[in-house]
Amino acid sequence: MEANDLANFPRPVHHRIPNFKGAGDACSKIVDLDFFSATREVKVDPDKPLEGIRLVSLQAKKTLLVPTPRLRTGLFNKIIPPVGASKEMLRVCSTARGVKEYSVPVGLDAKVHVDLIVVGSVAVSDKGWRIGKGEGFSDLEYSMMVSMGAVDEKTVVVTTVHDSQVLDVPGELMEEHDLTVDYILTPTRVIRTNCRRPKPKGVIWSKVDSQMMGKIPILKHLRFKEKQAGKDVRLMEGTIPAKGQMCLDDDTLSLGVGAGVKNSRSKTFRNSNSRAGKESEAEKGFGVSSSITTVYIGNIPHNLRVSELKDVLREHDAVPVRLNWKGAQHRAFLDYRDEVTAGKAVTSLSGLRISGIAVRVELAKSQRETRLRDQATKKPTVLPSAQPGP
């Protein structure tokens, strides 16, 4: 898709659900499906190419549920537009900003029944086999919804992709916890898969390890409920917490997802290895190992806020162990636990544009010495590795 310029912002499309060209046309086809008019509650993934379906769902006065990013603060949030919201306001509510500003959390005990689920995909076959980013969140979300009674065999699962993403996915790749789709919407086609493979029937605890339990706090609550109900909730055998796994406060590199969730303070990050309290502590720095590798981000727009940069890092799977924010100097430094992780972050952020401005991203090998000079002189200093080109 990159080679053929088939994607829109954010680019590159690696490690994400691609925001393909023609996504709006694919999304608009949902209203022509017979079952859509009868649906009352719709759950739509927060991916960028699905904004169109979130919008038409709100315009049709459906109850719109959106999963919380990586399930850190719960299962999903309900979007509640302002009373008398205009079409433009509904458009805002369908975006990532709207999820943050116009939503309330929905707990595991909530009485909801979802008629329609819309998921993003990296690839999908006309038989209904679906491949996501490889992290399994859509599969897990569906399984958790089964456990809370929010879906049943009548719930329809739809995905939207570019025509080039419809591939011959081998059936042997699919496992019992993988979610299949009933309809595929592309810019040019509506494909009914007639997939007969059963969808997940709940969380398969034997496939859940302690790392996942640490990353997704809501799983602990669900596991407790199912244990109380007499179900077998034994986890994958032989798993121990990953070295360096920890929790950060909601104010440090976290993603708020709407009113009512900011009091859930403890979040887990795959790349974190220290605990911090307030955002100011994270920005000043805290105990990290000598193997830390730093990435420099320059040419940051003057009006960008640190919280917005954190959102961008989350979207690109480039969350660091520490963020050193120098917004007044239009730059920031991101510390990663090793060179490999830092290199992946540079690749993921390559070609990044924020508010239409090309941001410079590169390794900053001499950042530590520069920071000491900044503290000593109290004057902005440009890194040798970050000197602007001619």
Disulfide bonds with the S-S distance in Angstrom:
none
